[in-house]
Each structure stands twice: as C-alpha cells, then as structure tokens.
Amino acid sequence: MIITLALAAVSCRSDLFFGQVEGVAATVLAPNGRTPAYRAHVVIADLKPGGYYGETHTSAAGAFSFPTLPDGQYRLTATSPNALFSTEFHAEVLDGHSPGEVEVALQPARAEAVVNVGGRYDDMGELCTDLGYRYRTTSVAALAGTEDPLAGAKLVFINSGVEVSEAQNDVVVARLQSFVAGGGRLVVSDRAWPYVRAAWPGKIAWSAQPEIGNGAQEVEAPFVDTDLRKCVTVPTWRLRFELGGWAVPNGTTGTVLVEGAVETAAGRRAAAPLLVGFAAGAGYVAYSSFDWQTQYEHGRLAVRVFNYLLANK
C-alpha cells in the first residue's frame, strides 16, 4: 500500500502545511511521524507526459526541496536508502510556489516483514513500536522448526538473553544465512553474539570468551562512521551497560559504527568496537555490544540510530 497525500494550493489542509515555499519542499519522516528519514531518495515527476523530472536526497532533518519548478501537478516518491520503505504524494505548483511545511511519513512495514526474537535482557520491539514499525514475535526454538518463521521477513532482531544453544543448530544457522544473503537486515545485541559467530565466522573477531565487558559502565562513545554521524548530527553517544558481563568484539572486516573506551576483564580498551556492521550477500548484519532497550530508556538518540540501521543499511 502506498500512502498518498494530495496537496493543492487552492484547497489546503491547515494541519499539513502553513504558508508557501518556492517550488516544492517537504520533510520525510519514519512511520511514527517524528524521526527524520535521513538520505531518503526523492523523485519528482510532472504528471504531464515529457514534463519536468528530478531527484534528490533528504538531509539529516529529513528535508528536501526542488526550488525552481514550472507550474503544474507533480507526483513525488520518497524511498529509504535500502528500498524497504517508501511513500508517494502529490503537489501542485502555482505561480512558482506550493504549500509549505509539508510532512510525509514513509510506509510502515507489514507486521510479517519485521520479526523480533525476544530475549531476557533486551527488547528491540520497543524501539520498533516507537518508530511505527509493526512486528511479530518468535523464539530461537521456532527458527529450528519445520516452518521457517523468517519467510517473508525483511528485518529480524535477535535480542540479548535468547537461548544460545540453538546457535549450534545447523538449521537455524542456515536460515539466518539465507535470510541475510537474500537481502534481509539482521540486528543482534550483546549476549546473542553466538548467532553471529556461527553464521558468519569470519566477519567479527572475538576473544575466546567474548563476554569480557566488566560490569555496569557509562561510556561516551564516538560515532566513528561518517554517514551515521551525519545522520545523528552529534559526535558521541552516552551508552549505558548494566549487565555484569557483556560481549565486546575485537574487530570486524566490516564497519565500526560506534566505539568507546571500556573496562574489560582483561583491562581497559581505549577504542573497543561497540556497534559494528557488515554486508553478507544482498543483506546486512549489525551487532551491538549493548542492549537497545537500556539506551532507549535514557533518551531518543537510540531511536534515531536504530532507525538508521533499519532504513539506511
């Protein structure tokens, strides 16, 4: 289903926009209508055959504009960078202007497209609910069942505190590999690390015992990935670690997104990878050494970072 908003200068809704802008301008948001959709691809096309056609990308604030346009009726389509979410709307330009302060939300994911594998220490479903993405829940035991619970899924979360014995199950590992290779996005947190190591053994380097994070800590963690830093618009993230032990990678062949100075059982590490990601086939895997629910309880920056993983990677 495409969300369509018909915008006309002669018959406007005051709850959608106020005033006018030169050409066409709008802000694209996540389905919750609050979180900016960063780097969404926006295409504008004149409804007249052979008319104006153009494209651009949204800023960190979700904003875009086409400042100089011939008068006419236009169709605009906004699509997330990973093409999982999109929306379509219309605008009319009269005397070089259109209604201003327009906000549109990307299409929320179908419930069957987002799967949350629950754990004792984390619940990424809370962030999904905040963002307006519907989801269904399952267990790691179900991943080994006759029917594949990942069929039709686009986004899957494996939360810290799941039963890790299933990471030794060949069926579970094969299903995760197939899901990501086919274009799925997987986010894994903290003590669910055995699933990443089992399915993609060469992508992240681990200690013999990865759960070396040493107790409760607060870490001022820099955003070291340039694109993510542009999205969040701040240089660092204050991360909270509350478990007695949490899994810290040694490195990755992919990308370190967030790093920080942490205390481990083996001593202090000045630049430990705390959020990493890597491509696998047509899909993407992100691993966090921290629990997302804990960060969410301490501020909205977690929502913005999480949405970046869902829509941009």
Number of C-alpha atoms within 10 A of each C-alpha: 9 13 14 16 17 14 21 16 16 10 8 13 13 9 9 14 16 13 12 17 19 18 22 25 20 19 21 30 24 26 25 17 16 14 21 25 33 29 26 29 19 21 17 21 18 21 14 10 7 8 12 15 14 12 15 15 20 22 17 19 17 21 21 21 17 16 12 12 20 14 16 16 17 22 18 20 20 28 22 26 19 16 13 20 21 24 22 22 17 18 23 21 23 18 11 17 21 25 27 19 17 22 18 22 24 25 24 21 19 15 13 17 20 23 25 20 23 21 20 11 18 22 23 26 23 15 19 20 13 17 21 19 22 18 19 16 15 14 16 19 15 15 21 18 11 8 9 13 19 21 12 14 20 22 26 26 22 28 28 28 18 20 17 16 11 18 19 13 15 12 16 22 21 14 18 21 19 17 25 21 16 15 18 25 27 23 21 25 28 28 28 22 27 20 21 24 16 18 19 16 12 12 20 20 15 18 12 7 8 19 20 19 24 21 14 14 14 12 17 15 21 19 22 18 14 10 16 21 18 15 20 20 12 12 14 17 19 15 20 18 20 16 15 12 18 23 25 27 23 15 17 16 13 15 18 20 21 22 22 22 17 22 18 18 11 9 11 13 13 11 14 21 25 25 23 23 23 19 18 20 14 12 21 22 23 23 24 25 25 25 25 27 18 18 18 18 11 12 10 13 16 21 20 20 16 18 21 21 19 24 21 20 19
